[in-house]
Amino acid sequence: MGKKGKSLRQATRHATLISIITFMLAMGISVGSEFFLSRIFSIALSFGLLFILILIGVLFDVIGIAATAATEKPFHAKAAKKVTGAVQALWLVRNADRVANFCNDVVGDICAAASGAVGATIALRLTQFFGTETFFWGIVMTGFVAAFTVGGKAFGKSLAIRRCHEIIFLVAGWVAQVETILGWQLFQIKRNKVTEPKNGASGKPSRG
């Protein structure tokens, strides 16, 4: 009962934290999108904002998939040699479920919702520009957003699976640079145990 209760509390805290982060990110992205759209009257620039939102969603989807596909083994030797980003890469792999949840579910879903809202705004502007029915451009933009989002994620998924270790190490390098600039660790991991694999070096580690 003790372990089950602890696991339940941890799951509840994690879900609560993710909900709060999602709420804040969603508000931030929505406010930012509305701010730019209210000041951008060019249809071409509006499409540019739409592409940026779709690209962000695709990139984070790639990171989430790469984290779940990668294994610890390629990073142990680098961590032992204190290669920059190796410790962060191990954290990403060991916590692949959390990484995937944040990247695919939180950021991915927020970007999808924001893309839909921007697409609707573009549809209204196209209606005003061409003088046609809003219904027509609404359908066109819905298909446009869906096609680029799904197509981008399909390409990204294949890339993430084939090049998972390279992608994770690249992301880990960025995280290491941010940690250096901020002067504190974003991802906590015991430095004296970075070369100790969980449940075997070659397999996927247990989460937690």
C-alpha positions, 0 to 999 in steps of 0.5 A: 500500500505504501509503494502504491500510495507513493506512486499515486502521489507521484503520478498526481503531482506529475499530472498536476505539474503538466496541467499547469505547464500546459495551461501557461504555455497554451496561454502564452502561445495563444497570446503571442499568436493573437498579438502578431496576427493583430499587427500582421495584415499580410496574408503571406506573413500570416502563413509564415506564422502558421508554418512556424507553429506547425514546424515547432509541433513537428520538431517537438514530436521528433524529439519525443519519438527519438527519446523513446527510441533511443537507448542509454548505451551510446551515451555511457562512454561519452558521460564517462569522458565528460563529453558535453551533453552526455549526462543530459542525453542520459536523462532524456533517455531515462525519462523518455516517458516524461519527455514524450509526454511534454513534447508530443502531448503538451507542446504538440497539442498546443501547437496544433490548437494554435495552428487551427486558430491561425488557420481560421484567421487566415481563412477570414482574411482570404474571404475578405480578400477574394470575396468568397464564402468563409465556409470554402476557405475554412475547409481549404485551411483545415485541409492545409493545416492537417496536410502539413502537420500530418505530413511533417510528423510522418517524415519526422517520425521516420527520421526520429527512429532512424537517427534517434541517438544523434537527435537526442545528443543534439538536443542534450547539447543545447540543454547543456549550453542553456544550463551553462548560461543559467548556471544551474541544472535543468535535469537532475541526475547523479553525476557519479552514476551516469555510467550505470545503466538501468536494467541493462546498458543495451535495453530501454531503461525503467522510467522514474 
